[in-house]
Amino acid sequence: MTADLESTARALVAGGKGILAADETPGTLTRRLDALKIVSTPDSRRDYREMFFTTPGIAEFISGVIMQDETIRQKSTKEILLAEVLAQQGILPGIKVDNGAKPLAGTPGENITEGLDGLRERLKEYRGTGARFAKWRAVIAVSDTLPSATCVNVNAHALARYAVLCQEQAIVPIVEPEVLMDGSHGIERCEEVTANVLHAVFNALFEQKVYLEGMLLKPNMVISGIKCERQASVEEVAAATVRCLSRHVPAAVPGIVFLSGGQNHLVATAHLSAINQLEEPRPWTLSFSYGRALQDEALRAWRGKSENLKAGQRAFYHRAKCDSAAALGKYTESMESEPAAA
Ligand code: 13P
């Protein structure tokens, strides 16, 4: 069991590949589709997902896809389960299993991620439909006074409970403690909060006997708040991110896959490449598990129209190719003008 978990975790980050996070809830995806005047229905959401999942050649850059409950139950237009569509190309199907961030009673302005009740049974069902890995996202807001120790500790505890339940069902947990980039704080404050959060998370993972070799960490990069007057340079973000991870993530963890968190897609690619170009030795593979940064260009190219399907797939192929190069530290801006091949 442990050997299987470790080989799946390693496969998800091998060879410059990364993960597509396609696990927006129907509510969140509807908001994104509405913004482009695309009518959101179960079928249109299925068409949108299918565009990504059937992009020709995409398995060269994408090792796994995180789906949402609605998606993992859907069939393609050719009547094949979408999890099977992925598996046929050698892409590992994954599933988001948290029930979202809800207000944390007693600490105004902060959230706790819910979904532990009945999780063992849901994981068993998802494993039966082909899921090989899972995701649970905790969100940590930053201000001069936040996060509270309460918020950090209860979210760390829930992440560890989730992770150990996944491993019991032979599912690799992606542990995602996201320190939000909303706010006017500087990069130093982001580093301080990220350090505290990672420390609490690995403490909880240790206490609850999570097998570190059989998991992946999905953190934020260490970055300036979106409203901060001084935006840190790409080199500063890379150095602060690797320093923070080196101090707080055990070497037994096989891979770290960053979220994009609202960064522009070009910036998210440049940051990942700079991180991988640093000379410091590091024990884990550093790759991506982007949502918006991988999807945004394709969504704008597609616009809900079947005649734009190929254009959407070309945009996705191009972005995934750039992010995969970044995971190897080999991305250059000149790649942006190369024709996409999908
Ligand atoms: P973003 O890359 O859009 O932040 O999404 C990644 C993700 O899975 C958030 O939970």
Boltz pocket constraint, residues with backbone or C-beta under 6 A from the ligand:
constraints:
  - pocket:
      binder: B
      contacts: [[A, 21], [A, 137], [A, 176], [A, 258], [A, 259], [A, 260], [A, 261], [A, 262], [A, 289], [A, 290], [A, 291], [A, 292], [A, 293]]
      max_distance: 6.0
